[in-house]
Amino acid sequence: MSRTQVLLIPDRSDVGPWHWMRWLVRELDHHEGAAAEVVGVGRAPRPEWDEGVAALRAALSSVADDAHVVVAAQGNAAALWLQHAATVDTDARRADQVLLVAPPEPSRRGPAARGVIPYPVDAHALRRAAGVTRLVAGSGDPTLPLSSAHALADALQVELDVIPDGERLDTAAGYGRWPSALRWALYGTVPLLDRFDGEVHTVGYLPGKLRPA
């Protein structure tokens, strides 16, 4: 049985102890055959892309060859993953499953977006970097309106889970404990539900109406 290695890439390197990524690390410590680490790739909102991508690739290359590699990247780090995907060599280590959590809107303007926007939106590159990629966004996110989240998912040709009232899906939105993220990391369970395992909406990458999951 292969080991599952979960790489968690936060929006900022000093993510606090109550963030869902830290909770996930603690929970996975109790699961035999699984481990997780938080990978620091620079401080938001203006990560140094070259340094961040290098740190990300170093973390990927350090994982055992026979491990199942799971990556969850949030906020600007999700944009960093897309930068990695667009520039990675074809023989580089791939992730098996990736979750892009609340990335910034690709056309966003303002100081927080400087150095991050624009980022590559390349469906082919995404498939080169990972086996399966999924996007999750919260309604009420000021940096990613739902219309933009749908457009991004369609451009990347990935499925999108919309968490009602999820906002940035961070500690401020109440995302410390997130059981659905744990099930996704361990078993690939979809769709991603809210922190209460309540209703969620999923939309495929093909044009269509938002539908209950």
N, CA, C and O of each residue as an XYZ file, in Angstrom:
852
protein
N       0.847     -1.197      0.000
C       0.000      0.000      0.000
C       0.880      1.243      0.000
O       1.757      1.372      0.854
N       0.664      2.162     -0.940
C       1.493      3.354     -1.031
C       1.109      4.354      0.055
O      -0.030      4.382      0.523
N       2.066      5.158      0.437
C       1.857      6.179      1.446
C       1.272      7.429      0.795
O       1.605      7.755     -0.345
N       0.407      8.119      1.513
C      -0.145      9.382      1.039
C       0.617     10.530      1.682
O       0.684     10.636      2.906
N       1.189     11.384      0.847
C       1.896     12.566      1.338
C       1.125     13.802      0.905
O       0.926     14.032     -0.287
N       0.698     14.589      1.865
C      -0.110     15.775      1.604
C       0.753     17.019      1.781
O       1.316     17.251      2.851
N       0.849     17.810      0.725
C       1.581     19.071      0.763
C       0.571     20.212      0.792
O      -0.230     20.363     -0.130
N       0.611     21.000      1.836
C      -0.340     22.086      2.046
C       0.383     23.416      1.856
O       1.355     23.711      2.551
N      -0.100     24.211      0.910
C       0.577     25.451      0.550
C      -0.351     26.612      0.892
O      -1.299     26.880      0.154
N      -0.095     27.298      1.989
C      -1.004     28.356      2.438
C      -0.807     29.659      1.684
O       0.185     29.858      0.983
N      -1.775     30.530      1.849
C      -1.728     31.850      1.226
C      -0.601     32.691      1.809
O      -0.062     33.571      1.139
N      -0.256     32.418      3.043
C       0.837     33.134      3.699
C       1.610     32.150      4.559
O       1.028     31.231      5.136
N       2.920     32.340      4.645
C       3.772     31.348      5.293
C       3.546     31.267      6.794
O       3.855     30.242      7.401
N       3.010     32.328      7.417
C       2.820     32.332      8.864
C       1.374     32.030      9.244
O       0.855     32.566     10.224
N       0.725     31.163      8.454
C      -0.657     30.794      8.750
C      -0.753     30.306     10.194
O       0.097     29.547     10.660
N      -1.800     30.749     10.899
C      -1.908     30.489     12.326
C      -2.271     29.058     12.676
O      -2.611     28.267     11.796
N      -2.202     28.721     13.963
C      -2.436     27.345     14.404
C      -3.870     26.878     14.247
O      -4.125     25.674     14.284
N      -4.815     27.795     14.070
C      -6.218     27.401     13.978
C      -6.700     27.297     12.540
O      -7.877     27.027     12.301
N      -5.831     27.503     11.605
C      -6.186     27.387     10.187
C      -6.450     25.929      9.837
O      -5.869     25.029     10.443
N      -7.332     25.688      8.854
C      -7.694     24.314      8.495
C      -6.502     23.503      8.012
O      -6.507     22.280      8.147
N      -5.484     24.143      7.454
C      -4.310     23.377      7.026
C      -3.558     22.817      8.228
O      -3.102     21.674      8.197
N      -3.426     23.620      9.291
C      -2.775     23.127     10.511
C      -3.611     22.021     11.142
O      -3.072     21.031     11.636
N      -4.930     22.196     11.122
C      -5.825     21.154     11.648
C      -5.646     19.869     10.864
O      -5.630     18.782     11.442
N      -5.510     19.986      9.538
C      -5.350     18.812      8.686
C      -4.060     18.067      9.013
O      -4.047     16.837      9.038
N      -2.989     18.792      9.262
C      -1.726     18.153      9.643
C      -1.915     17.337     10.915
O      -1.463     16.195     10.994
N      -2.579     17.916     11.906
C      -2.794     17.204     13.167
C      -3.666     15.971     12.970
O      -3.389     14.918     13.543
N      -4.712     16.094     12.166
C      -5.600     14.962     11.937
C      -4.891     13.829     11.193
O      -5.068     12.658     11.528
N      -4.105     14.171     10.202
C      -3.434     13.139      9.402
C      -2.365     12.409     10.197
O      -1.967     11.304      9.830
N      -1.896     13.015     11.279
C      -0.952     12.323     12.161
C      -1.565     11.060     12.752
O      -0.845     10.147     13.155
N      -2.899     11.006     12.804
C      -3.593      9.862     13.401
C      -3.956      8.793     12.369
O      -4.558      7.778     12.719
N      -3.599      9.009     11.117
C      -3.939      8.062     10.058
C      -2.678      7.356      9.570
O      -1.768      7.983      9.028
N      -2.642      6.045      9.772
C      -1.480      5.274      9.338
C      -1.349      5.345      7.815
O      -2.329      5.209      7.084
N      -0.135      5.558      7.365
C       0.115      5.609      5.932
C      -0.111      6.963      5.311
O      -0.077      7.097      4.087
N      -0.346      7.983      6.140
C      -0.563      9.338      5.618
C       0.220     10.334      6.458
O       0.389     10.155      7.664
N       0.688     11.372      5.812
C       1.396     12.445      6.501
C       1.177     13.737      5.736
O       0.893     13.726      4.539
N       1.313     14.849      6.443
C       1.108     16.152      5.807
C       2.133     17.138      6.325
O       2.626     17.020      7.447
N       2.442     18.104      5.494
C       3.307     19.199      5.913
C       2.844     20.482      5.255
O       2.314     20.473      4.144
N       3.052     21.587      5.955
C       2.771     22.904      5.409
C       4.044     23.404      4.741
O       5.094     23.502      5.376
N       3.941     23.717      3.467
C       5.099     24.124      2.673
C       5.113     25.643      2.563
O       4.177     26.233      2.022
N       6.149     26.274      3.063
C       6.278     27.720      2.961
C       6.874     28.110      1.621
O       7.960     27.653      1.265
N       6.174     28.945      0.882
C       6.657     29.349     -0.445
C       6.774     30.866     -0.560
O       6.909     31.394     -1.664
N       6.723     31.563      0.554
C       6.813     33.020      0.505
C       5.588     33.661      1.117
O       4.578     33.000      1.359
N       5.684     34.920      1.358
C       4.627     35.641      2.064
C       3.717     36.377      1.093
O       4.197     37.118      0.235
N       2.414     36.182      1.217
C       1.443     36.937      0.426
C       1.442     38.389      0.922
O       1.838     38.628      2.062
N       1.015     39.361      0.117
C       0.386     39.175     -1.181
C       1.333     39.219     -2.365
O       0.883     39.107     -3.505
N       2.637     39.379     -2.135
C       3.541     39.494     -3.279
C       4.643     38.454     -3.167
O       5.787     38.800     -2.872
N       4.322     37.186     -3.398
C       5.359     36.159     -3.316
C       6.383     36.341     -4.422
O       6.068     36.831     -5.507
N       7.592     35.946     -4.137
C       8.616     35.925     -5.175
C       8.409     34.642     -5.964
O       8.667     33.549     -5.459
N       7.947     34.772     -7.198
C       7.540     33.597     -7.959
C       8.665     32.578     -8.102
O       8.446     31.388     -7.874
N       9.851     33.016     -8.472
C      10.937     32.066     -8.694
C      11.268     31.302     -7.424
O      11.439     30.083     -7.456
N      11.359     32.010     -6.305
C      11.662     31.360     -5.038
C      10.520     30.452     -4.607
O      10.750     29.345     -4.120
N       9.300     30.916     -4.786
C       8.151     30.113     -4.395
C       8.021     28.845     -5.208
O       7.778     27.772     -4.656
N       8.182     28.958     -6.520
C       8.108     27.779     -7.383
C       9.234     26.812     -7.046
O       9.023     25.599     -7.034
N      10.428     27.331     -6.772
C      11.556     26.467     -6.411
C      11.269     25.708     -5.116
O      11.570     24.519     -5.013
N      10.684     26.396     -4.123
C      10.349     25.739     -2.858
C       9.284     24.669     -3.063
O       9.357     23.591     -2.473
N       8.307     24.967     -3.892
C       7.256     24.004     -4.202
C       7.832     22.769     -4.879
O       7.500     21.642     -4.511
N       8.683     22.977     -5.854
C       9.265     21.848     -6.577
C      10.207     21.036     -5.701
O      10.306     19.819     -5.858
N      10.892     21.692     -4.789
C      11.749     20.967     -3.858
C      10.912     20.054     -2.962
O      11.301     18.920     -2.683
N       9.759     20.558     -2.513
C       8.876     19.736     -1.682
C       8.343     18.545     -2.464
O       8.270     17.437     -1.931
N       7.970     18.758     -3.719
C       7.475     17.660     -4.554
C       8.553     16.609     -4.785
O       8.288     15.410     -4.698
N       9.754     17.057     -5.077
C      10.824     16.112     -5.400
C      11.298     15.330     -4.182
O      11.920     14.277     -4.324
N      11.008     15.837     -2.985
C      11.442     15.145     -1.769
C      10.518     14.004     -1.372
O      10.857     13.210     -0.495
N       9.361     13.915     -2.006
C       8.398     12.864     -1.670
C       8.857     11.538     -2.271
O       9.370     11.501     -3.389
N       8.672     10.460     -1.530
C       9.074      9.134     -1.998
C       8.421      8.802     -3.331
O       7.288      9.203     -3.597
N       9.143      8.069     -4.161
C       8.671      7.770     -5.514
C       7.345      7.021     -5.527
O       6.532      7.207     -6.432
N       7.124      6.174     -4.521
C       5.915      5.353     -4.525
C       4.762      5.988     -3.748
O       3.731      5.346     -3.546
N       4.920      7.230     -3.312
C       3.874      7.889     -2.527
C       2.785      8.456     -3.425
O       3.025      8.816     -4.577
N       1.594      8.526     -2.871
C       0.468      9.209     -3.518
C       0.548     10.666     -3.097
O       0.414     10.971     -1.912
N       0.763     11.569     -4.041
C       1.034     12.973     -3.722
C      -0.241     13.801     -3.832
O      -0.881     13.844     -4.882
N      -0.595     14.451     -2.743
C      -1.781     15.295     -2.659
C      -1.330     16.722     -2.362
O      -0.513     16.944     -1.468
N      -1.856     17.681     -3.103
C      -1.495     19.089     -2.911
C      -2.764     19.910     -2.725
O      -3.721     19.772     -3.487
N      -2.765     20.763     -1.708
C      -3.830     21.754     -1.537
C      -3.168     23.116     -1.428
O      -2.321     23.335     -0.561
N      -3.554     24.030     -2.304
C      -2.955     25.364     -2.337
C      -4.050     26.410     -2.230
O      -5.066     26.326     -2.919
N      -3.843     27.397     -1.364
C      -4.896     28.379     -1.092
C      -4.477     29.784     -1.492
O      -3.317     30.170     -1.341
N      -5.444     30.547     -2.008
C      -5.225     31.950     -2.299
C      -4.132     32.168     -3.327
O      -4.140     31.542     -4.388
N      -3.188     33.054     -3.019
C      -2.096     33.323     -3.941
C      -1.257     32.086     -4.216
O      -0.646     31.976     -5.280
N      -1.220     31.152     -3.266
C      -0.474     29.912     -3.485
C      -1.123     29.059     -4.571
O      -0.434     28.298     -5.250
N      -2.441     29.176     -4.743
C      -3.099     28.481     -5.853
C      -2.634     29.064     -7.181
O      -2.429     28.330     -8.148
N      -2.469     30.389     -7.226
C      -1.911     31.020     -8.422
C      -0.476     30.562     -8.646
O      -0.047     30.382     -9.785
N       0.261     30.375     -7.560
C       1.636     29.879     -7.659
C       1.661     28.476     -8.261
O       2.529     28.162     -9.077
N       0.705     27.628     -7.858
C       0.639     26.285     -8.438
C       0.403     26.357     -9.947
O       0.995     25.589    -10.706
N      -0.447     27.262    -10.374
C      -0.702     27.406    -11.806
C       0.544     27.905    -12.537
O       0.780     27.532    -13.686
N       1.340     28.745    -11.878
C       2.609     29.173    -12.453
C       3.563     27.982    -12.577
O       4.240     27.818    -13.592
N       3.605     27.159    -11.534
C       4.415     25.934    -11.569
C       3.975     25.037    -12.710
O       4.808     24.541    -13.469
N       2.672     24.825    -12.837
C       2.149     23.929    -13.871
C       2.515     24.411    -15.265
O       2.815     23.606    -16.147
N       2.492     25.709    -15.462
C       2.745     26.267    -16.790
C       4.214     26.210    -17.187
O       4.540     26.332    -18.368
N       5.107     26.025    -16.209
C       6.542     26.087    -16.497
C       7.301     24.820    -16.131
O       8.521     24.763    -16.291
N       6.600     23.810    -15.643
C       7.280     22.604    -15.170
C       7.750     21.741    -16.341
O       7.112     21.704    -17.394
N       8.871     21.052    -16.145
C       9.371     20.124    -17.155
C       8.467     18.898    -17.230
O       7.820     18.528    -16.250
N       8.432     18.285    -18.386
C       7.555     17.127    -18.577
C       7.980     15.930    -17.738
O       7.154     15.068    -17.437
N       9.255     15.857    -17.352
C       9.729     14.719    -16.569
C       9.758     15.010    -15.071
O      10.283     14.204    -14.303
N       9.206     16.143    -14.641
C       9.193     16.502    -13.224
C       8.139     15.691    -12.477
O       7.232     15.120    -13.082
N       8.274     15.651    -11.160
C       7.338     14.913    -10.321
C       5.949     15.534    -10.421
O       5.792     16.745    -10.266
N       4.940     14.700    -10.680
C       3.557     15.148    -10.760
C       2.855     14.900     -9.434
O       3.220     13.997     -8.681
N       1.857     15.703     -9.164
C       0.951     15.418     -8.064
C      -0.144     14.492     -8.575
O      -0.472     14.498     -9.762
N      -0.704     13.702     -7.677
C      -1.805     12.822     -8.066
C      -3.147     13.539     -7.982
O      -4.017     13.335     -8.828
N      -3.316     14.373     -6.971
C      -4.548     15.148     -6.861
C      -4.223     16.511     -6.263
O      -3.382     16.637     -5.373
N      -4.911     17.525     -6.773
C      -4.649     18.910     -6.372
C      -5.971     19.614     -6.096
O      -6.948     19.438     -6.825
N      -5.986     20.404     -5.044
C      -7.135     21.240     -4.717
C      -6.685     22.698     -4.718
O      -5.792     23.083     -3.962
N      -7.308     23.496     -5.569
C      -7.056     24.934     -5.614
C      -8.151     25.622     -4.808
O      -9.321     25.593     -5.187
N      -7.767     26.236     -3.704
C      -8.725     26.797     -2.753
C      -8.725     28.321     -2.845
O      -7.725     28.971     -2.541
N      -9.843     28.873     -3.263
C     -10.047     30.328     -3.263
C      -8.896     31.105     -3.888
O      -8.337     31.993     -3.244
N      -8.527     30.790     -5.132
C      -7.489     31.598     -5.781
C      -8.010     33.008     -6.050
O      -9.222     33.219     -6.083
N      -7.118     33.967     -6.240
C      -7.585     35.315     -6.567
C      -8.160     35.362     -7.976
O      -7.810     34.547     -8.829
N      -9.027     36.304     -8.204
C      -9.592     36.495     -9.536
C      -8.471     36.804    -10.525
O      -7.641     37.670    -10.247
N      -8.420     36.122    -11.672
C      -7.314     36.344    -12.618
C      -7.172     37.781    -13.092
O      -6.068     38.210    -13.430
N      -8.262     38.529    -13.123
C      -8.209     39.911    -13.604
C      -8.252     40.928    -12.472
O      -8.480     42.114    -12.710
N      -8.036     40.476    -11.257
C      -8.147     41.353    -10.092
C      -7.121     42.482    -10.160
O      -6.002     42.295    -10.638
N      -7.521     43.647     -9.678
C      -6.638     44.806     -9.623
C      -6.449     45.239     -8.173
O      -7.251     44.901     -7.302
N      -5.380     45.990     -7.927
C      -5.145     46.524     -6.595
C      -3.806     46.084     -6.047
O      -3.155     45.216     -6.627
N      -3.378     46.679     -4.920
C      -2.062     46.375     -4.355
C      -1.863     44.907     -4.005
O      -0.770     44.372     -4.191
N      -2.909     44.245     -3.498
C      -2.767     42.846     -3.093
C      -2.512     41.927     -4.271
O      -1.985     40.827     -4.104
N      -2.886     42.378     -5.469
C      -2.724     41.541     -6.659
C      -1.388     41.763     -7.349
O      -1.020     41.002     -8.244
N      -0.659     42.794     -6.946
C       0.596     43.118     -7.616
C       1.602     41.986     -7.423
O       1.827     41.539     -6.298
N       2.199     41.529     -8.501
C       3.147     40.429     -8.439
C       2.496     39.067     -8.530
O       3.193     38.058     -8.645
N       1.170     39.013     -8.482
C       0.438     37.744     -8.551
C      -0.377     37.665     -9.836
O      -0.451     36.613    -10.471
N      -0.981     38.771    -10.209
C      -1.850     38.852    -11.379
C      -1.086     39.540    -12.503
O      -0.424     40.549    -12.257
N      -1.157     39.034    -13.710
C      -1.886     37.825    -14.114
C      -1.087     36.558    -13.808
O       0.136     36.592    -13.669
N      -1.800     35.458    -13.710
C      -1.148     34.155    -13.582
C      -1.640     33.255    -14.707
O      -2.708     33.505    -15.265
N      -0.888     32.216    -15.052
C      -1.265     31.364    -16.186
C      -2.569     30.613    -15.923
O      -2.791     30.106    -14.824
N      -3.407     30.548    -16.914
C      -4.638     29.752    -16.868
C      -4.574     28.812    -18.062
O      -5.031     29.148    -19.154
N      -4.008     27.638    -17.847
C      -3.668     26.720    -18.933
C      -4.124     25.314    -18.559
O      -3.477     24.642    -17.755
N      -5.230     24.869    -19.136
C      -5.795     23.563    -18.799
C      -4.839     22.431    -19.157
O      -4.716     21.467    -18.400
N      -4.170     22.531    -20.287
C      -3.236     21.482    -20.699
C      -2.080     21.378    -19.708
O      -1.691     20.278    -19.317
N      -1.537     22.514    -19.307
C      -0.437     22.513    -18.346
C      -0.875     21.930    -17.010
O      -0.106     21.230    -16.350
N      -2.104     22.219    -16.615
C      -2.617     21.711    -15.350
C      -2.631     20.188    -15.345
O      -2.323     19.565    -14.329
N      -2.987     19.590    -16.474
C      -3.012     18.133    -16.566
C      -1.608     17.542    -16.630
O      -1.402     16.385    -16.264
N      -0.659     18.321    -17.088
C       0.719     17.862    -17.092
C       1.286     17.828    -15.668
O       2.140     17.000    -15.353
N       0.807     18.728    -14.822
C       1.339     18.852    -13.469
C       0.659     17.943    -12.458
O       1.236     17.648    -11.411
N      -0.564     17.489    -12.752
C      -1.311     16.695    -11.777
C      -2.312     15.792    -12.471
O      -2.770     16.072    -13.579
N      -2.643     14.700    -11.792
C      -3.624     13.777    -12.345
C      -5.023     14.353    -12.331
O      -5.697     14.379    -13.361
N      -5.470     14.818    -11.165
C      -6.814     15.374    -11.006
C      -6.705     16.690    -10.247
O      -6.049     16.764     -9.208
N      -7.345     17.719    -10.768
C      -7.358     19.028    -10.104
C      -8.799     19.460     -9.894
O      -9.662     19.236    -10.743
N      -9.043     20.079     -8.752
C     -10.383     20.552     -8.413
C     -10.268     21.960     -7.839
O      -9.270     22.310     -7.209
N     -11.291     22.748     -8.066
C     -11.336     24.127     -7.583
C     -12.464     24.256     -6.571
O     -13.562     23.746     -6.793
N     -12.198     24.934     -5.464
C     -13.246     25.194     -4.479
C     -13.205     26.675     -4.129
O     -12.138     27.250     -3.916
N     -14.386     27.281     -4.072
C     -14.509     28.706     -3.777
C     -15.678     28.918     -2.831
O     -16.607     28.112     -2.782
N     -15.622     29.997     -2.088
C     -16.710     30.337     -1.185
C     -17.514     31.510     -1.705
O     -16.953     32.462     -2.248
N     -18.822     31.446     -1.541
C     -19.621     32.621     -1.892
C     -19.287     33.740     -0.908
O     -19.026     33.498      0.270
N     -19.303     34.964     -1.417
C     -18.954     36.096     -0.577
C     -17.473     36.399     -0.525
O     -17.048     37.259      0.247
N     -16.675     35.709     -1.330
C     -15.236     35.973     -1.377
C     -14.997     37.288     -2.122
O     -15.330     37.382     -3.303
N     -14.432     38.302     -1.470
C     -14.234     39.587     -2.150
C     -13.155     39.545     -3.226
O     -13.091     40.441     -4.067
N     -12.312     38.524     -3.213
C     -11.232     38.438     -4.203
C     -11.559     37.503     -5.357
O     -10.811     37.441     -6.333
N     -12.674     36.771     -5.258
C     -13.065     35.856     -6.329
C     -14.589     35.786     -6.410
O     -15.191     34.888     -5.820
N     -15.221     36.709     -7.123
C     -16.674     36.621     -7.315
C     -17.052     35.291     -7.963
O     -16.263     34.714     -8.710
N     -18.242     34.814     -7.679
C     -18.636     33.503     -8.195
C     -18.628     33.450     -9.714
O     -18.295     32.416    -10.292
N     -18.988     34.540    -10.367
C     -18.944     34.534    -11.831
C     -17.523     34.294    -12.324
O     -17.316     33.597    -13.318
N     -16.553     34.868    -11.637
C     -15.150     34.667    -12.012
C     -14.683     33.266    -11.654
O     -13.881     32.678    -12.379
N     -15.172     32.724    -10.546
C     -14.821     31.354    -10.175
C     -15.319     30.371    -11.223
O     -14.603     29.441    -11.595
N     -16.537     30.572    -11.699
C     -17.087     29.701    -12.743
C     -16.275     29.822    -14.029
O     -15.975     28.818    -14.676
N     -15.922     31.052    -14.396
C     -15.141     31.262    -15.618
C     -13.760     30.628    -15.501
O     -13.256     30.055    -16.467
N     -13.147     30.727    -14.327
C     -11.831     30.128    -14.117
C     -11.903     28.610    -14.203
O     -11.054     27.984    -14.838
N     -12.909     28.013    -13.569
C     -13.072     26.562    -13.633
C     -13.283     26.096    -15.064
O     -12.747     25.066    -15.474
N     -14.059     26.852    -15.818
C     -14.306     26.490    -17.210
C     -13.022     26.587    -18.029
O     -12.747     25.717    -18.856
N     -12.235     27.640    -17.806
C     -10.986     27.809    -18.549
C      -9.979     26.715    -18.213
O      -9.233     26.262    -19.081
N      -9.960     26.291    -16.951
C      -9.036     25.239    -16.522
C      -9.589     23.842    -16.786
O      -8.867     22.853    -16.657
N     -10.859     23.758    -17.154
C     -11.533     22.487    -17.410
C     -11.492     21.578    -16.173
O     -11.133     20.403    -16.248
N     -11.872     22.162    -15.043
C     -11.943     21.418    -13.790
C     -13.313     21.635    -13.167
O     -14.020     22.583    -13.510
N     -13.676     20.755    -12.256
C     -14.928     20.928    -11.534
C     -14.745     21.933    -10.407
O     -13.668     22.057     -9.824
N     -15.824     22.642    -10.121
C     -15.830     23.691     -9.103
C     -16.861     23.372     -8.036
O     -18.020     23.095     -8.347
N     -16.443     23.409     -6.783
C     -17.359     23.322     -5.654
C     -17.516     24.715     -5.059
O     -16.528     25.393     -4.777
N     -18.752     25.134     -4.870
C     -19.048     26.437     -4.279
C     -19.580     26.219     -2.868
O     -20.605     25.565     -2.674
N     -18.877     26.771     -1.890
C     -19.271     26.642     -0.493
C     -20.107     27.859     -0.102
O     -19.586     28.974     -0.084
N     -21.395     27.670      0.212
C     -22.224     28.816      0.606
C     -21.644     29.540      1.822
O     -21.320     28.917      2.833
N     -21.519     30.858      1.709
C     -20.995     31.705      2.788
C     -19.575     31.322      3.201
O     -19.156     31.595      4.326
N     -18.843     30.693      2.296
C     -17.485     30.259      2.626
C     -16.460     31.371      2.586
O     -15.384     31.250      3.171
N     -16.788     32.462      1.897
C     -15.886     33.599      1.758
C     -14.489     33.133      1.327
O     -14.361     32.470      0.298
N     -13.436     33.465      2.095
C     -12.072     33.100      1.692
C     -11.684     31.688      2.124
O     -10.571     31.240      1.848
N     -12.592     30.984      2.799
C     -12.308     29.629      3.292
C     -11.056     29.628      4.170
O     -10.191     28.760      4.056
N     -10.991     30.620      5.042
C      -9.850     30.767      5.938
C     -10.333     30.821      7.382
O     -11.510     30.593      7.659
N      -9.429     31.120      8.287
C      -9.784     31.152      9.700
C     -10.865     32.186      9.987
O     -11.759     31.945     10.798
N     -10.786     33.324      9.331
C     -11.783     34.376      9.545
C     -13.183     33.919      9.162
O     -14.171     34.401      9.716
N     -13.270     32.992      8.216
C     -14.565     32.452      7.790
C     -14.958     31.220      8.601
O     -15.972     30.584      8.312
N     -14.163     30.881      9.611
C     -14.480     29.745     10.469
C     -13.868     28.434     10.040
O     -14.227     27.384     10.573
N     -12.942     28.468      9.080
C     -12.375     27.222      8.563
C     -11.104     26.845      9.312
O      -9.980     27.043      8.851
N     -11.353     26.286     10.506
C     -10.315     25.635     11.281
C     -10.481     24.139     11.065
O      -9.660     23.500     10.408
N     -11.545     23.593     11.622
C     -11.890     22.191     11.391
C     -12.662     22.093     10.073
O     -13.649     22.800      9.872
N     -12.199     21.200      9.165
C     -12.854     21.049      7.852
C     -12.828     19.567      7.469
O     -11.954     19.136      6.717
N     -13.787     18.785      7.985
C     -13.785     17.342      7.744
C     -13.799     16.959      6.274
O     -13.179     15.965      5.895
N     -14.487     17.718      5.443
C     -14.560     17.381      4.023
C     -13.188     17.451      3.366
O     -12.880     16.640      2.492
N     -12.360     18.411      3.776
C     -11.000     18.507      3.237
C     -10.168     17.301      3.655
O      -9.324     16.831      2.892
N     -10.401     16.804      4.856
C      -9.696     15.609      5.322
C     -10.083     14.398      4.479
O      -9.214     13.628      4.069
N     -11.375     14.223      4.218
C     -11.812     13.087      3.397
C     -11.278     13.198      1.970
O     -10.915     12.197      1.352
N     -11.236     14.425      1.457
C     -10.678     14.609      0.110
C      -9.208     14.211      0.088
O      -8.764     13.525     -0.833
N      -8.452     14.634      1.092
C      -7.022     14.335      1.131
C      -6.763     12.837      1.246
O      -5.856     12.309      0.602
N      -7.549     12.160      2.057
C      -7.323     10.732      2.292
C      -7.888      9.847      1.190
O      -7.255      8.875      0.778
N      -9.072     10.184      0.718
C      -9.794      9.274     -0.173
C     -10.201      9.903     -1.505
O     -10.753      9.214     -2.364
N      -9.945     11.172     -1.689
C     -10.386     11.845     -2.910
C     -11.879     12.080     -2.954
O     -12.450     12.242     -4.032
N     -12.526     12.101     -1.784
C     -13.981     12.242     -1.718
C     -14.426     13.626     -2.189
O     -13.927     14.650     -1.722
N     -15.361     13.629     -3.111
C     -15.923     14.881     -3.623
C     -17.449     14.760     -3.642
O     -17.982     13.651     -3.673
N     -18.151     15.895     -3.624
C     -17.649     17.263     -3.653
C     -17.105     17.707     -2.302
O     -17.320     17.041     -1.289
N     -16.402     18.832     -2.293
C     -15.973     19.455     -1.048
C     -17.183     20.123     -0.413
O     -17.863     20.930     -1.048
N     -17.447     19.783      0.839
C     -18.574     20.350      1.575
C     -18.091     21.453      2.504
O     -16.888     21.637      2.688
N     -19.037     22.188      3.090
C     -18.639     23.223      4.036
C     -18.184     22.585      5.347
O     -18.197     21.362      5.482
N     -17.789     23.398      6.294
C     -17.213     22.879      7.542
C     -18.228     22.129      8.390
O     -17.854     21.420      9.325
N     -19.517     22.279      8.069
C     -20.561     21.550      8.782
C     -21.049     20.335      7.995
O     -22.003     19.671      8.398
N     -20.386     20.047      6.862
C     -20.819     18.982      5.953
C     -22.233     19.233      5.438
O     -23.017     18.301      5.265
N     -22.542     20.487      5.197
C     -23.855     20.863      4.689
C     -23.902     20.869      3.181
O     -23.051     20.282      2.513
N     -24.917     21.547      2.649
C     -25.135     21.573      1.207
C     -24.012     22.319      0.498
O     -23.469     23.300      1.006
N     -23.685     21.829     -0.678
C     -22.693     22.486     -1.518
C     -23.203     22.441     -2.945
O     -24.100     21.659     -3.259
N     -22.648     23.259     -3.801
C     -22.999     23.234     -5.217
C     -21.752     22.951     -6.034
O     -20.666     23.450     -5.740
N     -21.930     22.144     -7.061
C     -20.817     21.763     -7.925
C     -21.190     22.062     -9.360
O     -22.333     21.857     -9.771
N     -20.231     22.543    -10.116
C     -20.442     22.772    -11.542
C     -19.286     22.148    -12.295
O     -18.128     22.287    -11.900
N     -19.602     21.460    -13.382
C     -18.573     20.850    -14.202
C     -17.887     21.883    -15.064
O     -18.312     23.037    -15.132
N     -16.825     21.462    -15.720
C     -16.090     22.415    -16.542
C     -16.762     22.673    -17.874
O     -16.428     23.641    -18.557
N     -17.722     21.807    -18.263
C     -18.471     22.081    -19.482
C     -19.558     23.096    -19.167
O     -20.074     23.103    -18.050
N     -19.923     23.950    -20.113
C     -20.958     24.949    -19.836
C     -22.239     24.285    -19.344
O     -22.690     23.289    -19.910
N     -22.805     24.832    -18.314
C     -24.032     24.262    -17.771
C     -24.486     25.051    -16.570
O     -23.810     25.986    -16.139
N     -25.614     24.685    -16.034
C     -26.166     25.400    -14.901
C     -25.572     24.867    -13.608
O     -25.187     23.702    -13.510
N     -25.508     25.746    -12.624
C     -25.103     25.335    -11.294
C     -26.122     24.327    -10.785
O     -27.329     24.541    -10.893
N     -25.639     23.251    -10.241
C     -26.558     22.201     -9.809
C     -26.196     21.744     -8.406
O     -25.016     21.733     -8.053
N     -27.181     21.366     -7.595
C     -26.861     20.824     -6.282
C     -26.058     19.546     -6.430
O     -26.300     18.753     -7.340
N     -25.105     19.347     -5.539
C     -24.298     18.129     -5.592
C     -25.101     16.950     -5.070
O     -24.597     15.828     -5.032
